[in-house]
Amino acid sequence: MSGPEVRFQGVGVAPGIARGAVFIYHPDDEEPPKRRIDSSEIANEIARFETALIATRAQILEMQQRIAEAIGAKDASIFDAHLLVVEDRTLIDEVLRTLERNSFNVEFIFAEVANRYAHTLSQIDDPYLRERAFDIHDVTRRVLRNLSGRSPQTLASIASPYVIVAHNITPSDTATLNRQWVLAFATDVGSRTSHTAIMARSLNIPAVVGLGDMSSRLRPGDHVLLDGTNGLVIQNPTDETLWEYGEVEVRLEKVEQGLIGLRETASTTADGKHIILSANIELPDDVSSVVSAGAEGIGLYRTEFFFLNKTELPNEEEQFHAYRAVATGIAPQTVIIRTLDLGGDKFLSHSHLPTELNPFLGCRAIRFCLERPDIFKVQLRAILRASEIGNVRMMFPMISGVSELKQAKDVLEVCKTELRVEGVAFNEELEVGIMIEVPSAALVADSLAKEVDFFSIGTNDLIQYTIAVDRVNERIAHLYQPTHPAILRLIELTVSAAHANGIWVGVCGEMAGEISLTPLLLGLGVDELSASAGLVPRVKKAVQSLDISECLQLIEGIKGLNSATAILARCEEVARKHYPELLN
């Protein structure tokens, strides 16, 4: 029997409505939720703990039996130590004492006590006791899964439709996600530019982030309704709520049907200026969504997702075939392949890189590649070989100045020379561009423009680095302001430098998909917009509804404003005047 309707308010980051059962994703290496409990709840927490221990013991015994039958009792005896952990009265009694003393939920208490025991054992100079520390870690994960009702499934193993609910979803999580079964995303943390938000918009899947502790309050299989436009997740929606949202869905469907008809039309403004409209992808399989969205090519291929969740680095052949498949799939339109942008929130599981205090300001993107030319050259050779098709462009991320750019170009020239010597074909006229996402790059854009064929403004990082706000930190999400006057000046400076040097400039950050900001970007003179494939039809409708003269008037009108909120209001006013049905 379902309970009463409960509403959780977060931040809507990908529009749409979804209904379905909940899949609670809680990776084993994630901290368990911490929740203060009343003294009246302690007895129930103890009962839950005892039930989880019994279930864990049964699971270990079953696994021990299966292994004994398959490969012999001797090998199955390795689980005897695991059984000792579940039956360890010293550990169990300490959990019960701490539970009554501190009054937090038992998941948090058990993890804290067990990890303390494991750490103590790991420091002892005795091989047997150090091994016991590993046993405790393994059993701890099993007990925590049983306490929360979770199965040891991963996102990759989902095989039926679910609303994914998690504390957070990392790039590594989604790199192997079986996307066809995802109805929606809902996470406790995150912002409009967090990876979950970007992924959801790319897949055209409704999503809400910043939901606080919701993942610890729902249970697997709970029925929810998710409103990605208004940032709402409703547990056990009533018949009245379902009826109301049914009416909303009918209205949204009418808008979507109107957008479908735009697929074969050009992204040209009402007064005749053509704006190149491209799409961003993360994996080769995403090409079909770009084509169906009616984009004019791929403005950003994030190659780092090809590297995540692999036991070893992809070799040159693997990369070549992946890049060639994308180029072939999108032909005759072009694809811009961005070289590795590792670091920040995207890490190789096998790189063994030292942990950095602030990875977004550390050895990421082009810095990582220049430090590891062995990895960089393999990718550059693969891209060059794929360029032989003729529709490939390439760009370097996070370039901060001319010296760094020249170093990257030098490595590229070495790769070209090697391929020529080997007699391997590639496009000698391959266009090379850079991402403008560091303020220093925007400030020296005039010098950089003389060295490349195009600019692509990565607004996510440009905003983050200019305003000094971690774009994935929901506590300061209100400070992340795309319409901050400083951001507009940097974009204007970049566009002016590009055009003065005869090269084009695009925007591939999330601003490109924000239709309330389309009038602003057109007024600033941007030549190309590259957004998540799911947003392309909306952006195309916005472009077709605007005229450049009015967009230029908007820029003139906001020059005297020093408030990001006031500038955004002016942009929304223009947008709502021309395409209100997309914003309601």
C-alpha positions in Angstrom: 0.0 0.0 0.0 1.5 3.4 -1.0 1.8 6.2 1.6 0.8 9.8 1.4 2.0 12.1 -1.3 5.3 13.7 -0.5 6.9 16.5 -2.5 10.7 17.2 -2.8 11.8 20.5 -4.3 15.1 20.7 -6.2 16.4 22.4 -9.3 14.9 21.5 -12.7 17.8 21.0 -15.1 16.3 19.1 -18.0 12.6 19.7 -18.9 9.9 17.1 -19.1 7.8 14.8 -17.0 8.4 11.2 -16.1 6.6 8.7 -14.0 7.8 5.3 -12.8 9.5 3.1 -10.2 12.6 4.3 -8.4 16.1 2.8 -8.8 18.2 3.9 -5.8 21.8 4.1 -7.0 24.3 4.2 -4.1 27.8 3.2 -5.2 29.7 1.2 -2.6 32.4 3.8 -2.2 29.9 6.5 -1.3 29.4 7.7 2.2 26.1 6.4 3.8 23.5 9.1 4.7 23.7 10.7 8.1 20.4 11.4 9.9 19.7 12.4 13.5 17.1 10.0 15.1 14.9 10.2 18.2 15.3 7.9 21.1 12.0 6.3 20.2 13.6 5.2 16.8 16.6 3.3 18.4 14.8 0.0 18.8 13.8 0.0 15.2 17.3 0.9 14.1 18.7 -2.1 16.2 16.1 -4.4 14.6 17.1 -3.2 11.1 20.8 -3.8 12.0 20.1 -7.3 13.2 18.1 -8.1 10.1 20.9 -6.8 7.8 23.5 -8.9 9.7 21.3 -12.0 9.3 20.8 -11.3 5.6 24.5 -10.7 5.1 25.4 -13.9 6.8 22.9 -15.8 4.6 24.4 -14.2 1.5 27.9 -15.2 2.5 26.9 -18.8 3.3 25.1 -19.1 -0.1 28.2 -17.7 -1.9 30.4 -20.1 0.0 28.2 -23.0 -0.9 28.2 -22.1 -4.6 32.0 -21.8 -4.7 32.4 -25.1 -2.8 30.2 -26.9 -5.4 32.0 -25.2 -8.3 35.7 -25.3 -7.4 36.0 -27.1 -4.0 35.6 -26.5 -0.3 39.2 -25.4 0.2 38.7 -22.3 -2.0 35.3 -21.5 -0.4 37.0 -21.3 3.0 38.2 -17.8 2.1 34.7 -16.6 3.2 35.2 -17.9 6.8 36.8 -14.7 7.7 33.8 -12.8 6.3 31.5 -14.8 8.5 33.7 -14.0 11.5 33.2 -10.2 10.8 29.4 -10.6 10.8 29.5 -12.5 14.1 32.1 -10.3 15.8 30.5 -9.4 19.1 33.1 -6.7 19.8 32.2 -4.9 16.6 28.5 -5.4 17.0 28.4 -4.3 20.6 30.4 -1.2 19.7 27.8 -0.3 17.0 24.9 -0.7 19.5 26.6 1.4 22.2 27.5 4.2 19.7 23.9 4.1 18.3 22.4 4.7 21.7 25.1 7.3 22.6 25.1 9.4 19.4 21.5 8.9 18.1 22.3 8.7 14.3 20.8 6.3 11.8 22.4 2.8 12.0 23.9 3.0 8.5 26.1 5.9 9.5 27.0 4.5 12.9 27.9 1.0 11.5 30.1 2.5 8.7 31.9 4.8 11.1 32.6 2.0 13.6 33.5 -0.7 11.0 35.8 1.7 9.1 37.6 2.6 12.4 38.2 -1.0 13.2 39.4 -1.7 9.6 41.8 1.3 9.8 43.2 0.1 13.2 43.8 -3.4 11.8 45.5 -2.1 8.6 48.1 -0.3 10.7 49.2 -3.5 12.6 52.4 -5.1 11.4 50.8 -8.5 11.0 49.8 -9.9 7.5 46.9 -11.8 8.9 45.3 -8.9 10.7 45.9 -6.6 7.7 44.0 -9.0 5.6 41.1 -8.9 8.2 40.9 -5.1 7.4 40.0 -6.0 3.8 37.4 -8.5 5.0 35.8 -5.8 7.2 35.6 -3.4 4.2 34.0 -6.0 2.0 31.5 -7.1 4.7 30.7 -3.4 5.5 29.6 -2.8 2.0 27.4 -5.8 2.1 25.7 -4.8 5.4 25.2 -1.3 4.2 23.5 -2.6 1.0 21.2 -4.7 3.0 20.4 -1.9 5.4 19.4 0.4 2.6 17.6 -2.3 0.6 20.0 -1.9 -2.3 21.1 -4.7 -4.5 24.7 -4.8 -5.8 23.6 -3.7 -9.2 25.3 -0.9 -11.1 23.8 1.6 -13.5 25.2 -0.5 -16.3 23.0 -3.5 -15.3 19.6 -1.7 -15.3 17.4 -3.7 -17.7 13.9 -2.2 -17.1 12.5 1.4 -17.0 13.4 3.3 -13.8 13.7 6.8 -12.4 17.4 6.9 -11.3 17.7 8.4 -7.8 21.2 9.0 -6.4 23.2 11.2 -4.1 25.3 12.0 -7.2 26.0 10.6 -10.6 29.5 10.9 -11.9 30.8 10.9 -15.4 32.2 7.4 -14.8 28.7 6.2 -13.7 27.1 7.3 -16.9 29.8 6.2 -19.3 28.5 2.7 -19.1 24.8 3.5 -18.5 22.2 1.5 -20.3 20.4 4.7 -21.4 17.3 3.1 -23.0 15.9 2.2 -19.5 16.4 5.6 -17.9 13.1 7.5 -17.4 14.6 10.4 -15.5 17.4 11.4 -13.2 17.1 12.8 -9.6 20.1 13.6 -7.4 20.6 15.1 -4.0 23.4 17.4 -5.2 24.2 19.2 -8.4 23.6 22.3 -10.4 22.6 23.3 -14.0 26.1 22.6 -15.2 26.8 19.4 -13.2 27.5 16.3 -15.2 24.1 14.8 -14.4 22.3 17.9 -15.8 24.4 18.0 -19.0 23.9 14.2 -19.6 20.1 14.5 -19.0 19.8 17.4 -21.5 22.0 15.5 -24.0 19.7 12.5 -23.8 16.5 14.6 -23.6 15.7 13.0 -20.3 13.9 14.9 -17.5 16.1 15.6 -14.5 16.1 17.3 -11.1 19.1 18.0 -9.0 19.8 19.6 -5.6 17.2 17.5 -3.8 19.0 17.4 -0.4 18.6 14.0 1.3 15.9 12.6 -1.0 18.0 9.5 -2.0 18.0 8.4 1.7 14.3 8.9 2.2 13.0 7.0 -0.8 13.1 3.2 -1.1 13.7 1.0 -4.2 10.5 0.5 -6.2 8.7 3.6 -4.8 6.5 5.3 -7.4 7.4 8.9 -8.2 6.5 11.6 -10.6 9.3 13.9 -11.7 8.9 17.4 -13.1 12.2 18.4 -14.7 10.9 21.9 -15.6 9.9 23.0 -12.1 12.4 20.9 -10.2 9.9 18.8 -8.4 9.9 15.1 -7.4 6.6 13.7 -6.1 6.5 10.5 -4.1 3.2 8.5 -4.2 1.4 11.1 -6.4 -2.4 11.3 -5.8 -4.9 10.7 -8.6 -5.5 14.5 -8.6 -1.8 15.2 -9.1 -1.5 12.6 -11.9 -4.5 14.2 -13.6 -3.0 17.7 -13.4 0.3 16.5 -14.8 -1.6 14.6 -17.5 -3.0 18.0 -18.7 0.5 19.5 -18.7 1.9 16.6 -20.7 -0.8 17.2 -23.4 0.4 20.8 -23.7 4.0 19.8 -23.8 3.3 17.2 -26.5 1.8 19.8 -28.8 4.9 21.9 -28.5 7.1 18.9 -29.2 5.1 17.9 -32.3 5.6 21.5 -33.6 9.4 21.1 -33.1 9.6 17.8 -35.0 8.6 19.6 -38.2 11.7 21.8 -37.9 14.2 19.0 -38.4 14.9 19.7 -42.1 14.7 23.5 -41.8 17.7 25.8 -41.5 18.7 27.7 -38.3 18.3 31.1 -40.0 17.0 34.2 -38.3 13.9 35.9 -39.4 16.0 38.6 -41.1 18.1 36.0 -43.0 21.3 35.5 -40.9 22.4 31.8 -40.8 23.6 30.5 -37.4 25.4 27.2 -37.6 23.6 24.9 -35.1 25.5 21.8 -34.0 25.2 19.2 -31.2 27.5 18.0 -28.4 28.2 14.2 -28.0 30.0 12.0 -25.5 30.0 8.6 -27.2 29.9 7.3 -30.8 26.4 5.9 -30.2 25.2 9.5 -29.8 25.5 10.3 -33.5 22.0 9.0 -34.3 20.5 11.5 -31.9 22.4 14.4 -33.6 21.0 13.4 -37.0 17.4 13.0 -35.7 17.6 16.4 -33.9 18.3 18.1 -37.2 21.7 19.5 -36.2 24.3 20.6 -38.8 27.1 18.5 -37.4 28.9 17.8 -34.1 30.3 21.0 -32.5 31.8 19.1 -29.5 32.8 15.4 -29.3 33.9 14.9 -25.6 36.5 12.1 -26.2 37.3 11.6 -22.5 34.2 9.5 -22.0 35.8 6.9 -24.3 38.5 6.6 -21.7 36.4 6.2 -18.5 35.7 2.8 -16.9 38.4 1.0 -18.8 41.0 -1.2 -17.2 43.6 0.2 -19.5 44.0 3.1 -21.9 42.4 2.7 -25.4 45.1 2.2 -28.0 45.5 4.1 -31.3 43.5 1.5 -33.3 40.5 1.6 -30.9 40.5 5.4 -30.9 40.9 5.6 -34.7 37.9 3.3 -35.3 35.8 5.3 -32.8 36.6 8.7 -34.3 36.2 7.3 -37.8 32.8 5.9 -36.9 31.6 9.3 -35.7 33.0 11.1 -38.7 31.4 8.6 -41.1 28.1 8.6 -39.2 27.7 12.4 -39.4 29.1 12.9 -42.9 28.8 15.1 -44.9 28.4 17.4 -41.9 31.5 18.0 -39.8 32.6 16.8 -36.3 34.9 18.8 -34.0 36.8 16.3 -31.9 38.1 17.8 -28.6 41.3 16.3 -27.2 41.2 14.8 -23.8 39.7 16.9 -21.0 40.5 14.7 -18.1 40.7 16.1 -14.6 38.2 18.3 -12.8 35.3 15.8 -12.3 36.5 13.2 -14.8 39.3 10.8 -13.8 40.8 7.6 -15.2 40.3 4.7 -12.9 43.7 3.3 -13.7 45.8 6.4 -14.0 47.0 6.4 -10.3 47.3 10.2 -10.5 48.0 11.9 -7.2 44.9 13.4 -5.5 44.8 17.2 -6.0 43.4 19.6 -3.5 41.5 21.5 -6.3 41.3 19.3 -9.4 39.5 22.0 -11.5 42.6 24.2 -11.1 45.0 21.4 -11.3 46.6 19.1 -13.9 43.6 18.8 -16.2 42.8 18.9 -20.0 45.7 20.2 -22.1 48.0 20.4 -19.0 47.5 16.7 -18.4 48.1 15.9 -22.1 51.3 18.0 -22.3 52.6 16.3 -19.2 51.7 12.9 -20.6 52.8 13.1 -24.3 52.6 9.3 -24.5 48.8 9.4 -24.1 48.4 12.7 -26.0 50.3 11.5 -29.1 48.3 8.3 -29.4 45.1 10.3 -29.5 46.4 12.9 -31.9 47.6 10.2 -34.3 44.1 8.5 -34.1 42.4 11.9 -34.8 44.7 12.6 -37.7 44.1 9.2 -39.3 40.3 9.7 -38.9 40.6 13.2 -40.5 41.4 11.5 -43.9 37.6 11.3 -44.4 37.6 15.1 -44.8 34.9 16.3 -42.3 37.0 16.2 -39.1 38.1 19.3 -37.1 40.0 19.2 -33.9 40.3 21.5 -30.9 42.4 21.7 -27.7 40.7 22.3 -24.3 41.6 24.7 -21.5 44.3 26.7 -23.4 45.4 29.5 -21.2 47.8 31.3 -23.5 49.9 31.3 -26.7 52.9 29.4 -25.2 50.6 26.5 -24.2 48.9 26.4 -27.6 52.3 26.3 -29.4 53.4 23.4 -27.3 50.2 21.5 -28.2 50.7 22.4 -31.9 54.3 21.2 -31.8 53.2 17.8 -30.5 50.6 17.7 -33.3 53.3 18.5 -35.9 55.5 15.6 -34.6 52.5 13.2 -35.1 52.0 14.5 -38.6 55.6 14.0 -39.5 55.5 10.4 -38.1 52.4 9.6 -40.2 54.0 11.0 -43.3 57.1 8.9 -42.8 54.9 5.8 -42.2 52.9 6.6 -45.4 49.6 6.9 -43.4 47.0 9.2 -44.9 45.5 12.1 -43.1 44.0 15.5 -44.0 46.9 17.9 -44.4 44.4 20.8 -44.2 42.9 19.7 -40.9 41.3 22.7 -39.1 42.6 23.2 -35.6 40.8 25.3 -33.0 40.8 25.9 -29.2 38.3 26.2 -26.4 38.1 29.6 -24.8 37.2 28.7 -21.3 39.9 30.3 -19.2 39.7 34.1 -18.7 43.4 34.5 -19.7 42.6 33.0 -23.1 39.7 35.5 -23.7 42.0 38.4 -22.7 44.7 37.3 -25.2 42.2 36.1 -27.8 43.7 38.4 -30.4 47.1 36.7 -30.2 45.5 33.2 -30.1 43.3 33.9 -33.1 46.4 34.2 -35.3 47.4 30.6 -34.4 44.1 28.7 -35.0 41.3 28.2 -37.4 38.4 28.8 -35.0 37.3 29.4 -31.4 34.8 27.5 -29.4 33.7 29.2 -26.1 33.2 26.7 -23.3 30.9 28.8 -21.1 30.6 26.3 -18.3 34.3 26.7 -17.3 34.6 30.3 -18.4 31.9 31.2 -15.9 33.4 29.0 -13.2 36.9 30.4 -13.6 35.8 34.1 -14.0 33.5 34.3 -11.1 35.5 31.8 -9.0 32.5 29.5 -8.3 32.7 25.7 -8.4 30.0 24.9 -10.9 29.2 21.6 -9.3 28.8 22.9 -5.8 25.1 23.4 -5.1 25.8 25.6 -2.0 27.0 28.4 -4.2 25.0 27.6 -7.4 23.2 31.0 -7.0 26.6 32.7 -7.8 26.9 30.9 -11.1 25.6 33.6 -13.4 25.9 33.3 -17.2 24.7 36.9 -17.6 27.3 38.3 -15.2 28.6 41.5 -17.0 32.2 40.1 -16.8 31.2 37.0 -18.8 29.5 39.1 -21.5 32.6 41.3 -21.8 34.8 38.2 -22.2 32.5 36.7 -24.9 32.4 40.0 -26.7 36.2 40.3 -26.6 36.6 36.8 -27.9 34.1 37.3 -30.8 35.7 40.6 -31.7 39.2 39.1 -31.8 38.1 36.1 -33.8 36.3 38.2 -36.5 39.2 40.7 -36.7 41.5 37.8 -37.6 39.1 36.2 -40.0 38.1 33.1 -38.0 34.7 32.0 -36.8 33.6 31.5 -33.1 31.1 29.2 -31.6 29.7 28.5 -28.1 29.6 24.8 -27.0 28.9 25.3 -23.3 25.4 25.0 -21.7 24.6 28.7 -22.5 24.2 27.5 -26.2 21.2 25.4 -25.2 19.6 28.1 -22.9 16.9 29.5 -25.2 16.4 32.4 -22.9 20.0 33.5 -23.7 19.8 32.9 -27.5 19.0 36.6 -28.2 22.0 37.5 -26.1 24.5 35.2 -27.9 23.2 36.3 -31.4 23.5 39.9 -30.4 27.1 39.3 -29.3 28.0 38.0 -32.8 28.4 34.3 -32.2 28.6 32.3 -35.5 27.8 28.8 -34.2 25.8 27.3 -31.3 26.4 23.7 -30.2 24.0 22.3 -27.6 22.9 18.9 -26.3 21.1 17.1 -29.1 17.8 17.1 -27.2 17.8 20.9 -27.1 18.7 21.5 -30.7 15.1 21.7 -32.0 14.3 24.3 -29.3 17.4 26.4 -30.1 16.5 26.2 -33.8 13.0 27.5 -33.1 14.4 30.3 -31.1 16.9 31.3 -33.8 14.2 31.2 -36.5 11.9 33.4 -34.3 14.5 36.2 -33.8 16.0 38.9 -35.9 19.6 40.1 -35.5 18.6 43.8 -35.4 16.5 43.2 -32.3 19.3 41.1 -30.7 21.7 44.0 -31.3 19.3 46.4 -29.7 19.2 44.0 -26.7 23.0 44.3 -26.4 22.9 48.1 -26.5 20.1 48.1 -23.9 22.0 46.1 -21.4 25.4 47.9 -21.6 24.5 50.2 -18.8 23.3 47.3 -16.5 25.7 45.9 -13.9 23.4 43.2 -12.5 23.3 39.7 -13.8 19.7 39.4 -12.7 18.6 42.6 -14.6 20.4 41.4 -17.8 18.8 38.0 -17.6 15.4 39.7 -17.2 15.9 41.7 -20.4 17.0 38.6 -22.3 14.0 36.6 -21.1 11.7 39.5 -22.1 12.9 39.3 -25.7 12.7 35.5 -25.7 9.2 35.4 -24.2 8.1 37.9 -26.8 9.1 35.6 -29.7 8.7 32.0 -28.5 6.6 32.0 -25.2 5.4 28.4 -25.8 9.0 27.2 -25.3 9.4 28.9 -22.0 6.1 28.2 -20.3 
